[in-house]
Every structure is written in C-alpha cells, then in structure tokens.
Amino acid sequence: MRAESFFTLIEIFIIFVYNKFLLIKDGLSLNVG
C-alpha cells in the first residue's frame, strides 16, 4: 500500500467523522434550543 492512498483514506475518514460531529452538534443545539 502506497503512502498517498493511505493518507487519502485518512483524509476521507477525518472528513466523515467531522461531518458526523457537526450533525450531532447541530442536533444537540436544536434539542437544547
């Protein structure tokens, strides 16, 4: 496995987790507000 593809996977994973975090944060703020 090459380093480029490995870092691409990491980038996709980070973006995926970040989007999930934003969704959860929005849901929590909606529930609180």
Secondary structure, DSSP 8 states (H G I E B T S, - for coil): --HHHHHHHHHHHHHHHHHHHHHHHHHHHHHH-
